[in-house]
């Protein structure tokens, strides 16, 4: 696919439009620009730097998208909806937000080769047949691919989801495919609670796949007879692992928990590149493509999510300050070019405060009082009440509102994004397809580990070994046209040999 030469480049507009329409990952992909490459062209250098900050490799020279795996065409702003779709038709980016549930699921499945290839390998040695798996995950096309893979392997599988995370197109299609769905986007909290219990009662699961630890803890509290027969739990998130660790510390963990989140293939990709990327483009969708340029941002939490977000908004022209309670995290930020300070010093001048911690009341009421009127609040972490909305009597959660004016008691009026929920999955399409391809490959590995070691695992947090990550990474490299290097079989190393022996030779 050849992209016409155009003197004006606008990476921010391109990234927002492509990400939000297709829900595909920019990180780890190639950016195809069919234009003369001029090292002295400042706009060319800016484009390359912005793309690099997002984890992209700019492919220069006369090429087509089909020449390079995982390559996307760059289209300048003036033609952002006009490009050759590969079949000779001039068309906009495929807007998967408007596709049917079946088409959106099939599209995601076509772009998740790692999950599929890994399941093919696992099914040769692990018997999934008859295993009952209850999942509590954001219900959208990528999750549907995981459920399809598990069902195709012979499991009985079902899903529940909080109302704010339900894609009704997908829920309807999954029901048509005989997958148990307990989720509707207009449910009240009480209906969601009842639906979660119905899923437990219907499936009587052997394994739970959880996101935030709430579903598995509900099972322990309300359905102890099910928990007694549970093989184990696979937990997706940082906040969920933290909750299970607290249970373990109190000797209250009643089942084995595989910490999927702690896999390098999850944390270092899903969090840094998936959440970090799509939170940026979702906020662009809400506030405007060029909103970040020149704005002062305070990012609270410099873990993988906060770091991935900060790097990308800086590339779009934001002035970013990092706040973290961990001096090591702050030092990392400083060495990556970000100023760090105490939260009380940063907030009075900020145009947007972003919580990236997964910790309750990261932004407490006392912090909100410090902010200037009309400043923006956003959560890119992942739990309820990272912002202390429960301390604001006038605030009532209303799913579906992208921007809400909130009046801080005896303080300023602020603008809240996505009702204080995770902005990318509440107001956008969630993490990109190719990123979730890696995360769900880890989930499948966790399920396989639980089945293979059934009855022999302690009731504690379990981490998959490095060999699992390497297996998944090798598949991911292969489908992208890359490979890892090799070492010679015998390099003659012995711990008995020191540099002094070599010098004497």
N, C-alpha and C positions, 0 to 999 in steps of 0.2 A: 504494500500500500504506500503510495508516494504522497507526501504532504507538500503542498505548494509553498514556494518561498514567500515569506512575508516579513517585512522589516520590523514589525512590532511584536514583542513577546510579552506575554502576561501569564506567568506560571501559576499565580494565585487563582486566576479564573479557570484555567485549564484543570488544575488539581481538584478544585471544588467540584466542577461540573462532572469530570470523569468519575471521581470517587463517589459522589452522591447518586449519580445515575446508574453506575454499574456495580457498586459495592465491591469492586476488585481492589486489590492491594497495589499501591504505587511502590511501596518498599519491596526491594528484591526484584523489581522489574526493570526492563530496558525502555528508554524513551527514544523513539525514533524521530529524527528530524532530518528531513530530506532537503537540506539547505547547504550552501557553501559554508565551510567552517573557517572562521576568521578569528585567530587567536587575539587580535587587537580589538575586536568588536566587544565593547563593554556590556552590551545587552546580552551577547552570547555568553560571556563569562558569568553574568548574573544568573542567567537561566541554568547554566551548568551547576553553579553553587547551590541554587535553590533545590534543584533536582537531587543533588548529592545529599543535602540535608534531609531529604525525604527518603533516602536509601535507594535512589535510582541511578542507573548508569546511562548517560547520554550516548547513544549510538550515532556516530557522525558518518558522513559520506552518503553516497547514493545507495539506498537499501529499501527493502520493503519489510513490513511487519512479519511476513512469513519466513524471512531469512533468519530471524532471531527468536528463540523461545521466550515466552513471557515478555513480549514487547508491545508497547502501546504507542499509537501515533500522537504526536504533539500537534495541536491545532491552535493557531493564534486566536485571540478573542473574537476578531471579526468573523471568523469562520468556525466558531466553536461547535456549532450544530450542523456543520456541513463538511462531511468527509466521505470518502469512499468506504463503504462498509465491508469491503472485501469481496463482494459479489457484483461489483460494478454499479451499485446503487448509491446515490448520494442520500445520506440519512443522518439523523442525529445519533448521539450515543444511545445505545440500548438502555432505556429507562426501565430498570427492573422493578422500580417501585410501582409501575402501572401494569406490570405483567400479571397474568393469572397465577394462582397459587401453584398450579402444575408447572407452568413455564418457568416461574421463578425458582422452583425447586430443581427442575431439570437443568437450568442454567448453572445453579450453584454446584450441582453434582458434576457437571462437565468441567468445572474449574477446581475440583477437589481430588486430583489424581492420587495424592499421597495417602489419604484416608482409604481409598478404594484398594490401592496396591498393597497397603499394609494388611487390610482385612483379608485379602486373598492369601497372604502368607500365614497370618495367624490361624485362619480356619483349617490349615493343613495339620496343625498340631494341637489345637485347642477345640474342644467340643462345646460350642455355644448352644446347641440344641436344647430347648426346654427351659433355659434360664429365663427367669422373669426379672425384667429390669424396669424400675420406675425412675424417671428422670424429672428434675426440676430445673429447667433451663429456659433462657430467653427463647421464645417460640417464633422462629423465623426460618428462612430457607436453608441456612447452613445447618441449623439444628436438625431440620428435617432429613438432611443427607445422613447425619449420624444415625438417626432412628431407622432410616431405610436400610443402612448397612447392617445394623444389629438385627433387624427383622429378617433380612435376606440370609443371615447366618443361622437363623433358626430360633432366635429368642422371641419371647413375648415382651413387648415393649410399650410403654405409655409415658405420657408427659403431662405435667402441670406447669403453670406459669403465672406470675403475678400479672394483673390486668394491663399495666403499662408496657409490658414486654411482649404482648400477643399480636402477631400478624394473623388476622382473621382468614386471609386467603390461604395461608399455610395450614392453619388449624382445620379448616374445612377439607382441604385436600388430604391431610393425614387421616382424618376420619374415613374418607372414601377409600383409603388404602388399609383399612382395618387396624389402625394404630389408635390406642386409647388416648383421648385428649380430654383433659379437664382444665379448660382455659377459655376465657372470653374477655375481650378487652373492655367490656362495660361492667364487669363484676365489681361488687363491693368487696371490702376486705373480708367480711363474713362469708361471702360466697366463695371467695378464693380459698379460705380456710376449709370450708366444707368440701370444695373440689379436691383439695390436696388429700384430705382424708378418704374421699371416695376412690381416688387413685390407689392409695395403699390397700383399701379393702377389696378393690377389684382385682388387682394384680397379685397381692400378697408377695411382694418382690423378694428375690434372693439378693439382688444388688440394687443400690441406689446411686445414681449419678446426680450430684448436687452442685448448686451454684450459690455459695454463701452459707452453707451448713444449716439453713433453717429447716429444710424438708426432712433431713435425716434426724435432726433434733426433735422435730414434731413427731416423727415416728417413734422415737425413744420415749417421748412423754405420753403420747396418746395410744400407741399401738405396740406395747411391750411384747406381746405374743408374736408379732411379726419380726421384731428386732432379734428375738431369741433365735430365729432361724435365718438371720441375715448373713450372707457370705461376707459382705463388706460394702464400703462406700468409696466412691471415687469423687474427690472434691476439686472443683474447678478454680476456685478463687483464693487470693491472698487472705481476704477477710474470713473466708470459710475455714481455711487451715488454721488461722489464728484462733477461731472459736473452738475447733476440735483440740488444739493444743492446750487451751485452757481447761477443757474437759479432762484431757489426759493428765494434766498437772493435778487435778482434783480427784484423780482415780475414778472418774465418772464416765469414761468412754466405753460404751457397751459393744463396740464392733471395730474391726480393723478399718482404717481409713487410708487410702492411697492418696497422697498429696500430689495430685496431677499438677497443681499450680507450681510446685517446686521443681518441675522438670525444666531444664534449660530451653527445651523446644516450646514450652508454654510461656514462661515468664519473659524470656528474652525476645520473644517474637510477638505473641498475643498482646502483652502489656505495652511494650515499648513501641512496636510498629503498628499493631492493630488499633488499640485504644488511642495511643498517642496521635495517630494519623487521622482517624475518623472523627475524633472529638474536634479537631481543628476544622475539618471541612464541614461538619455539621454546624458548628458555631458560625462559620462563614455563611452557610445557608440561612441561618436565622438572622444574623446581624448585618450581613453584606459581605461581598467577596473581599473588599479591600479594608474591612473594618480594623484588622490588626495593625495596619501600617501606622507607625507613629504612636501607638497606644502604650501606656504603662500597664504591664501585667504582673500580678503576683501569683506565682505558682507555689502552692503549699504542699510539700512532699516531693522529694527528688529521688523517688524510686524509679523503676522502669517506665511507669505511666507518665509521671511528671516530667521525667527527662525527655521521653519521646515527644511529648506535647511541646515542651519548652524549645527544643531544637527546631521544631517546625514553625512555630509562630515567630521565632526570631528570624528565620529565613524569609518570612513574609513582612518583616519590618517592625515587629513589636520590640519594645524595651522590656526585658524580662528580669524580674528579681525573684530569687529562690528563697523560700523559708522552709527550714526543716529542723526538727529537734535533735537530729543526729549530726554531730560535728563532722563525722566522716563523710556523710552525704553532702554536707555543705562544702567541704573541701573539694570533693569531686566536682561539684557545680562550679566552684571558683576556677578549677583547673580546666574547665570546659568553657570558660569565658562568661560566666554568669555572676553578678553580684549577689551576695547573700546577706540577710539581715534578720533581725527579730520581726515577727509578724506585726507587732504594734508600731514599728517604725515604717513598715512598707505600706500598710493599708490606707493611711490618709491620702496618699498620692496616687493610688492605683485606679485605673479605669476598669479593671476586671480582676476579681479574686477567684482563683481556680483551686478547688480542693482535689488533691490527687493522692489521698492517704488511705481511704477505706476505713477511717476511724471516726466514730461518732463525735459530733460537735468539734470537728476540726476548726470550723468557723463558729465560735460561740457568740452569744448575744453581745458580750463585751467587745468582740472584734467588729461586729456589724456597726456598733455605735461609732467606731473610728472612721468609717468610710464616708466618702463625699457623696452628695445626692446624685442619683441616677447612675451610680457605678453598677457594674454587672457582677452577678454571682453565678458560678457554674460548678458542677460536680463532674469530675471525670474519674473519680474513684469507683465506688460501687456499692455503698450501703445506704440505708435510709438515715436521714438526719446527720449527714456529714456537715451540713449547715444546720444550725439550731432553729429550724423552722417550728419545732414543737414548743419553742419559747415565745413564739409570736402569735398571740391569741387571734388576730385577724386573718391569719393564713389558713386556708382550707385547701387541701390537695384536690386539684382538678385535672385529671389526666387529659392530655391532648393540647394543653396550652404551652407554646414554645417560649413565650415571654410573659412574665407576670410581675406587676408592680407590687412590691411588698413594703409595708410601712413598719419600720423598726420602732418598737415602743420608745418614745422619748428620743428618737434618733432619725436618721435620714430615710427617705424613700429610695429603695434600690430596685434594680431589675433582676429578676430571677429567671434563669434559663431552665427549661424542661422540668419545671416544678421541683427542682432540687434533686431529681433522679439523675442517673448516669446519662449525660447528654447525648452520647452517640447512639445508644440503643433506644432511648425514649423518643428523641426527636429525629433520629436518623436510622440508617439501616444496620447499625451495629458494626462490629469488627469486620474487616474485609474477608471475602471468601477464601482467598489463598492463605490468609493468616489462620483462620479457623480450621483450615485443612490440616495444619500442623497441630493445633490444640486438640482437635478431635482424634487425630492419630494417637496422641498421648492418651486420650480417654479410652480408646480401644485397647491400648497396651495395658492400661490399668485394669480394665474389665478382664482381659485375658489373664493377667497376673492373679487376680482374685479367684477366678475359676480354677486355674492350674494349681493353686495352693489352698484350695478349699479345705477348711477345717484345720489348717496348720499355721494360720497367721494369728499373732497376738492382737489384743484389742488396744492398738496404739497406732500412731501415725507412721506410715510406711512410705518410703521414697523409692521410686524406680531407679535402677542402676544406670550408669553412664552408657552401657551398651545399648539400652533401649533408645536413648536420645540419638546415638550414633546411627542406629538402624534407620530411624525415621529421617534423620538428616541426609543420609545417603540416598534414600528414595527421593527426597525433595531436590537434592542436587541433580540427580539423574534426570528427572522430568524437566529440569530447567536447562539441560545441556551442559552441566558442569560435573566435576568429580573432585574428590579429595585426592591428596597426593599419597605416596607410599614411602615406606622406609625399607632399607635393606634388612634382610632376615636376621643377619648377625653382624652387628657393628663392633664386636669384640669388646664390649663394655664389661668391666669387672669392678666392683666396689673396692677391690684391693689396689687398683691402679690409681695413683694420684698424679697431679701435674708435675710433681717433683721427679717421679720415675720417668716421665716422658722427657723432661729436661735433661736427665742424666743420659738418656739414650742419644 
